[in-house]
């Protein structure tokens, strides 16, 4: 079975990328409930578990169980890669009360009574109060789970977008849509996503919002029901090494050849990154990173190009060969 997203004449021109702090917050919270499926996130889990336990998350968890529809108003569509969490929280708090009631009712109705907390249906007694309560919990979760690490997470998400927009420029939209996830296939007129339910949805000129995510792996997440903007969240590239680099025989040998720091920087440049991004990722001073990047560029192992106001570095073909673990 599959979900088929049918593209109309204008939809390819309206495909865009975005980063959503609140989507990541909701996804992180859900992942926290099933840590056994996310071994690569264990360092982050251990650092946040105790603080999260101090929150009374029952209202938020009642409407965000795994494998059940979650209210769309809790994660409004981002306006672009630089969407601010404060703007998204303001959107949540401005959601019409009747929309809150409708979406909360739909989420609760999708679960059996035995799976619901006893007081879950009381969330419908005062939708405006429920909206404020859920927004406050979302903000608390953001502050604990993601805010201290957001620069690092955002760097990875934006690196994914930079890679895919370069792919778009080099090879076109067909390559971008066909390379998002093994379960997503581009047919030339539709994006077909393998999932348990059979459904077809016409984008009808709305386009499709593509959101790289740190916490959705190994799955995909799709939103199509109005008033939500049609969106597809997919796993960002490089999440396996987000919290700690993976040591391989090749990386160890490369460290012996050019030094541990330069090897780590070269390995990080499979996707474009700036000096500041690399400094945060590796806990180094920007001046130290700049010095190493100059040496790597002089050796023709990395190349640099200006993107807006930032210089981005990436492996050359020679650098990529050195880092390849064959």
Secondary structure, DSSP 8 states (H G I E B T S, - for coil): -EEEEE--TTTGGG-EE---HHHHHHHHHHHHHTGGG-GGGHHHHHHHHHHHTTS--HHHHHT--TTS---GGGG---SSTT--HHHHHHHHHTS-HHHHHHHHHHHHHTS-GGGS-TTGGGGGT-HHHHHHHHHHHHHHHIIIIIGGGHHHHHHHHHHHHHHHHHHHHHH-HHHHHHTS-TTEEE-SSEEEEE-SS-EEEE-TT---EEEEESSSTTS-EEE-STTS--EEEEE-TTGGGSSS----HHHHHHHHHH-HHHHHHHHHTTS-EEHHHHHHHHT--HHHHHHHHHHHHHTTSEEEEEETTEEEEEE-HHHHHHH---
